[in-house]
Amino acid sequence: MQSISNPALTTGNLNGLTLKNRLIKAGTFENLSPNGIPGTELLNFHKKFARGGIAMTTIGYCAVENAGRLNANMLTMHEDYREDLRLLVQGIQDQGCKVSGQMGHCGAFSKNHTLKGRPKGPRGGLNILGFAEGMWFCDAMTLSDIDHLVNAYSEAATFMKSVGFDALEIHFGHGYGLCQFLSPLTNKRKDNYGGSLANRLRLPLRVLAAVREAVGSDFPILGKISMSEGPRGGIRYEDSIKICKALDEAGIDAIIPSNGTSTMSPMLMFRGESILPALLRYEKNRLMRIILKLMGRAMFPTLPFYELYLLEQAKRIREVVKCKMVYIGGAASAENFTQILDAGFDFIQLGRTLLADPDLPQILAEKPDYKSRCTHCNQCVGTIESPQGIHCPVFFGGAQS
Ligand SMILES: Cc1cc2nc3c(=O)[nH]c(=O)nc-3n(C[C@H](O)[C@H](O)[C@H](O)COP(=O)(O)O)c2cc1C
């Protein structure tokens, strides 16, 4: 497997954790845990990538509490699931692959019907995700809600480490709970948690400190951010450089600079073909279908895809932080990987590329010139709602022309 000609296949180190190469499966919510219970299907999904040779896989969207789930099929980091999660993590590790868990909280938007009361975020208003499902509103978090949230991250981190995860990835991006606090667009609070960037960083930094205290100084913590949110008034590249500096100074081990938000600007995250047809294929809610048909073209425009579409912006962060940097966004070949590592990045996360080519590292060890067959049609994005769980419909069945 090791190849001298391919630097992405050399070992790397993340706060004491040895990774056999530089390739990490990105968190991609799997939709393979019905009612939030992790079982064989989720294990088999991750085993594919583990057997294919990646160094570490990321279990997508592990909610730190029930109120942090977007929907009822998401995992919750809770004692009730200890044995299922232990078997999941162990089963992947048995394939020689490390396991990271993406710690998430949805904050102000949710369509999780098991939620008691309204979802809570930096401010009250419409629950944009649950609106079409009759969960119309969200509430503003009180100071004690904020303390509760920090504690939920701390308890989830302790739990995840004890279950056997090798690393944790805190989700600071894509418009979810912590991103809602970072964003001047969604955080209009008048207290110490809103207003200036220092105030908007207060909760995310408290969460990082709590997770660090829970897992100790020698356990890898990664953080995924959005370098920009897109809409006017949201997080801009200039802000994200400051956000990354603050996370670095607070002791994060690695930053993953992604882009966009899941609700307002997902095409900044993906580029390529509009995700609208894929979303419409699986959306069952009639009101949501109408909203998608009316507004989807404007919300999800096709954006030309080009390889390494986030590299130039991400390099600006690389220049200002000391921690490790994990590149994400349109990496598809050994040539891309070399370019990323030459730019000073330490690891590479892969999302769609691995959905199309689960055994990419193995292929590259034998065929260094191979380029992933992923076409960035983004049909996989719609499969987030598929009963089969996420997959690449083009190469693994169900593709629509
Ligand atoms: C089906 C699918 C599900 C995703 N789910 C998540 C998720 O749960 N958490 C997250 O941070 N990003 C998620 N993403 C975004 C990816 O992690 C990644 O940021 C994006 O696909 C760009 O990387 P790529 O060009 O390697 O695919 C998802 C992407 C896809 C295609």
Ligand as a Chemical Component Dictionary entry (heavy atoms), coordinates in Angstrom:
data_LIG
# 
_chem_comp.id                   LIG 
_chem_comp.type                 NON-POLYMER 
_chem_comp.pdbx_formal_charge   0 
_chem_comp.three_letter_code    LIG 
# 
loop_
_chem_comp_atom.comp_id 
_chem_comp_atom.atom_id 
_chem_comp_atom.alt_atom_id 
_chem_comp_atom.type_symbol 
_chem_comp_atom.charge 
_chem_comp_atom.model_Cartn_x 
_chem_comp_atom.model_Cartn_y 
_chem_comp_atom.model_Cartn_z 
_chem_comp_atom.pdbx_ordinal 
LIG C1  C1  C 0 -24.319 12.757 0.837  1  
LIG C2  C2  C 0 -23.507 13.784 1.598  2  
LIG C3  C3  C 0 -23.734 13.970 2.964  3  
LIG C4  C4  C 0 -22.983 14.905 3.682  4  
LIG N1  N1  N 0 -23.170 15.025 5.040  5  
LIG C5  C5  C 0 -22.329 15.819 5.753  6  
LIG C6  C6  C 0 -22.361 15.815 7.174  7  
LIG O1  O1  O 0 -23.120 15.081 7.815  8  
LIG N2  N2  N 0 -21.506 16.645 7.821  9  
LIG C7  C7  C 0 -20.623 17.452 7.153  10 
LIG O2  O2  O 0 -19.866 18.185 7.770  11 
LIG N3  N3  N 0 -20.575 17.466 5.805  12 
LIG C8  C8  C 0 -21.371 16.658 5.098  13 
LIG N4  N4  N 0 -21.251 16.604 3.751  14 
LIG C9  C9  C 0 -20.250 17.471 3.079  15 
LIG C10 C10 C 0 -18.925 16.729 2.899  16 
LIG O3  O3  O 0 -18.356 16.346 4.120  17 
LIG C11 C11 C 0 -17.920 17.621 2.136  18 
LIG O4  O4  O 0 -17.719 18.808 2.875  19 
LIG C12 C12 C 0 -18.403 17.962 0.720  20 
LIG O5  O5  O 0 -18.966 16.832 0.089  21 
LIG C13 C13 C 0 -17.230 18.475 -0.147 22 
LIG O6  O6  O 0 -16.203 17.518 -0.206 23 
LIG P1  P1  P 0 -16.013 16.536 -1.493 24 
LIG O7  O7  O 0 -15.736 17.425 -2.669 25 
LIG O8  O8  O 0 -14.825 15.679 -1.135 26 
LIG O9  O9  O 0 -17.262 15.770 -1.657 27 
LIG C14 C14 C 0 -22.001 15.684 3.011  28 
LIG C15 C15 C 0 -21.777 15.466 1.643  29 
LIG C16 C16 C 0 -22.512 14.535 0.940  30 
LIG C17 C17 C 0 -22.215 14.321 -0.522 31 
# 
loop_
_chem_comp_bond.comp_id 
_chem_comp_bond.atom_id_1 
_chem_comp_bond.atom_id_2 
_chem_comp_bond.value_order 
_chem_comp_bond.pdbx_ordinal 
LIG C1  C2  SING 1  
LIG C2  C3  SING 2  
LIG C2  C16 DOUB 3  
LIG C3  C4  DOUB 4  
LIG C4  N1  SING 5  
LIG C4  C14 SING 6  
LIG N1  C5  DOUB 7  
LIG C5  C6  SING 8  
LIG C5  C8  SING 9  
LIG C6  O1  DOUB 10 
LIG C6  N2  SING 11 
LIG N2  C7  SING 12 
LIG C7  O2  DOUB 13 
LIG C7  N3  SING 14 
LIG N3  C8  DOUB 15 
LIG C8  N4  SING 16 
LIG N4  C9  SING 17 
LIG N4  C14 SING 18 
LIG C9  C10 SING 19 
LIG C10 O3  SING 20 
LIG C10 C11 SING 21 
LIG C11 O4  SING 22 
LIG C11 C12 SING 23 
LIG C12 O5  SING 24 
LIG C12 C13 SING 25 
LIG C13 O6  SING 26 
LIG O6  P1  SING 27 
LIG P1  O7  DOUB 28 
LIG P1  O8  SING 29 
LIG P1  O9  SING 30 
LIG C14 C15 DOUB 31 
LIG C15 C16 SING 32 
LIG C16 C17 SING 33 
# 
